[in-house]
C-alpha cells in the first residue's frame, strides 16, 4: 500500500468512519421536526456540524487515551505511530 493510501486509511480509522451514521441518525429527527418535514440547507449544515463534532470527539478521545491504547490497542493510529498525536489533536481542535 502506498504511503498516501496508508495515511488516508489511518485518518479514516482515527475518526472511526464505519460509525459515521451515528451523528446523522442522532441529528436527523431534530432537523426534520424543526423544519416541518422539509429539510433545508440549514438542516444539512446542522447534520454536517454534528458529524464534525462527533469525529472531533473520537480523535480527542484517542489523543487523551493514547498511553492506555498503547497497551490495550497498539494497532490504533496514534499509538502505532501512523499519526502523530499533536497533529491529531490539532485537527480535532479545528
C-alpha positions in Angstrom: 0.0 0.0 0.0 1.3 3.4 -0.9 2.3 5.9 1.8 -0.6 8.2 0.8 -3.2 5.5 0.9 -1.9 4.2 4.3 -2.2 7.8 5.7 -5.7 8.1 4.4 -6.6 4.8 5.9 -5.1 5.8 9.3 -7.1 9.0 9.4 -10.3 7.1 8.5 -9.6 4.7 11.3 -9.0 7.6 13.7 -12.5 9.1 13.0 -14.0 5.6 13.1 -15.6 6.0 9.7 -17.9 3.0 10.0 -19.8 4.9 12.7 -20.4 8.0 10.6 -24.2 7.3 10.6 -24.5 7.8 14.4 -24.3 11.7 14.3 -26.6 11.6 11.3 -29.3 9.4 12.9 -29.0 11.4 16.1 -29.4 14.8 14.4 -31.9 13.9 11.7 -35.1 13.7 13.9 -34.4 17.2 15.3 -33.8 18.6 11.9 -36.9 17.0 10.5 -39.0 18.3 13.4 -37.6 21.8 13.2 -38.2 22.1 9.5 -41.7 20.6 9.5 -40.5 17.6 7.4 -38.8 19.6 4.6 -35.1 19.6 5.2 -33.5 22.8 4.1 -29.8 23.7 3.6 -29.7 24.7 7.2 -30.6 21.2 8.2 -27.8 19.7 6.1 -25.4 22.2 7.7 -26.6 21.1 11.2 -26.0 17.5 10.3 -22.6 18.2 8.9 -21.6 20.2 12.1 -22.7 17.3 14.3 -20.7 14.9 12.2 -17.6 17.2 12.6 -18.1 17.4 16.3 -18.6 13.6 16.6 -15.4 13.0 14.6 -13.5 15.6 16.7 -14.5 13.8 19.9 -13.3 10.5 18.6 -9.9 12.0 17.7 -9.6 13.7 21.0 -10.5 10.5 22.8 -7.7 8.7 21.1 -5.3 11.5 21.8 -6.0 11.6 25.5 -6.1 7.8 25.9 -3.0 7.1 23.7 -1.0 5.8 26.6 -3.7 3.3 27.6 -4.3 2.4 23.9 -0.6 1.7 23.5 -1.1 -1.2 25.9 -4.7 -2.2 25.1 -5.0 -1.3 21.4 -1.5 -0.7 20.0 -2.8 -1.0 16.4 -4.7 2.3 16.6 -3.3 5.1 14.5 -1.8 7.3 17.3 -0.2 4.5 19.5 1.1 2.8 16.4 2.8 6.0 15.2 0.9 6.1 11.9 -0.5 9.5 13.0 1.3 11.9 15.4 -0.7 12.8 18.5 0.0 16.5 18.2 -1.3 16.5 14.6 -4.4 14.6 15.5 -5.1 17.0 18.4 -4.6 20.0 16.1 -7.0 18.5 13.5 -9.6 17.8 16.2 -9.4 21.3 17.6 -10.3 22.8 14.3 
